[in-house]
């Protein structure tokens, strides 16, 4: 069984990629063909999300187990999870987070399922437009007029208006000793 998956960006209107990939391939295989077709470097902790029809995230597939999920929550790793394990129907939606620090992602849809065929390697069958930059220049984002205005609105009450008083300082309670080496 072969999946045709369409990938688009909300940042660049005319950008689209289509992939054909075997249903027995892993999410890691899909991850690699996305990076290759967008000419992105493979140095980020990326993830996929299987979504419902309203683009609400349902299941995350991670590149590496970071130990942050709950005890009762299943962990799906890209290298171990086959596409066919989580994708069943045409029009199934997914997200691919390629820049986790800036929370940037691609929207994906399983646009066609071809039964009775197989594919040894994932391929990009259609590419139109240039992909968004893999990383945002955060210094540019910080120096925008909107960000500068927001920074000016932070005053001394930002960290709390309660100042430190001498009454709160109790050197005996902190067991501080003078003259002894650490």
N, C-alpha and C positions, 0 to 999 in steps of 0.2 A: 504494500500500500504506500502510495506517495502522497505527501502533503504539499500543496502550493500555499505558501504563506506570503502575505503582502505586508510590507512595513512602510509606515509613513511617519512624518514628523510634524508636530504642531508649530515648530519654529520656522520651517521653510516650506512654503506652499507647494512648489513643484518638485519636491523630493519624494521619490518612491523607489523601493526595491522589492523585487519578488524573488522568492526562493522556492526551489523544489528540493525536498528532503524526504528520505524514507521515514516511515512511521516508527521503525525500530531504531532510528538514530537517537542520540541523546540530546538533551538541551545544550550540552557543551558543544556538540557538533554545530548546532544552530548558532550558538554564541560565536564560534570561530568564523563561520561564513559571514555573519553580520560584520564582525570586525574587519575581515578581509575586504568585503565589498564597500565598506565605508572608509577604508584605509585608516582605521583607528589602531592605536597602540594597545597591546594587551597588558595593561598594568593597573587596571581598576578592579575593584570588587564589584562586579555587576550582578544583576539578578533579573529573573523573569517573574512575572505575575500572571497567573491565569485569572481572567476577569469574567464577570457576568456580562449580559448585554448592555448594561448601563455603565460599563467600565469600572465597576467596583471590584477591588482586589479580593480574590478568594484564596488563592494558594500561591505561596512564594517558592521559587526554585532558585537556590543560591549557588554561587560559585564555590564557596567554602563555608563550612560550618563554623560560625563565630561563637557558638555557645550562648547565643542571646535568646533563643526561643524558649518557650515554656516547656515544662516537663511533659504535659499532655499533648503538645503540638508536634506533629510529624515534621521532620526535616527532609526536604527534597534537595538533593545535590545534583547539579547539572551533569556531572560525569556519570551518575548512577541512574538518572531518571530518563526513561525513554519518552519521546514525544507522545507515542500512542498510549502511554499509561495515563496521561492527563488530558489529552486532546481527543475528542470523540466525534464531534459534529462540525460540519461546515458552518462558517460564521462564528466559530469560537474566537473569542477575543483574548488578547494578551498584551502585556506591556513588557518592554525591555529597558531597564534602567541602565544607561551607559555612563552617566555622570552622577554618582550618588551624592557627592558633596553639594552640588547645585540642584539636585533632584530633577535631573533632565532625563527624558525617556523617549522611546519610540512607541507608537501604537501599532499593534499587529493584529492580523485577522487570518484565520485559516480559511482561505477562499475556495479551495477545491480539494477533494479527496479522490484519488485515482486508485481503484481497486485492481488487484491482479497484476500489479507491476511493482518493481523494486528499483532502488537506486543505491549504488555503492557509496556515493559521496554527495554531500550537499552542494548545490550549485546556485549561483545567482543567475536567474534567467532574464531579469529585466532590471535595468538601472536607469533612472532618469533624475536629473538634477544633482547638485552637490549636497552632500550631507552637512548638517550643522557641525560647527567646530566641536571637537571632542571635549574640550575644556573651555569654560568661560574664563576670561581674564578677570579675576575677582578684584584686582586693584582698580580696574575701570569701573566695576560695579560699585565699589566703595566710594569712588570719587565722583559719582553722578550728583547733580544738584539736589535730587531727592534724598539721597543718602546723607549728603552734607547737612541738609536742613534737619534731618532726623537726629543727627549727631549733636547739633547745636541745642536741641530741645532737652537733652539729658543734663540735669543739674545735680547739685549735691544731694538732693533727696532721692536720686536714682537708686543708691545703695542703701537707702533707709535714712530716716531723719534722726534716729537715735544715735547720738554720739557716744563715744567711749568715755566713761567716767572713772575717776580714780577709785571710787568705791567698788567698782567691778573688778579691779585688779587686786588679786590676792596672792602675793608671791609665796606665802607659806602654804597655801592650798595647792600651789603648782609644784611644790617640792623643789624649788630652785635653791641650789647651794652655791656659795661663792668660793672661789679659789680652788675648787677641785677640778681636775681635768676630766673630760668626758670619757 
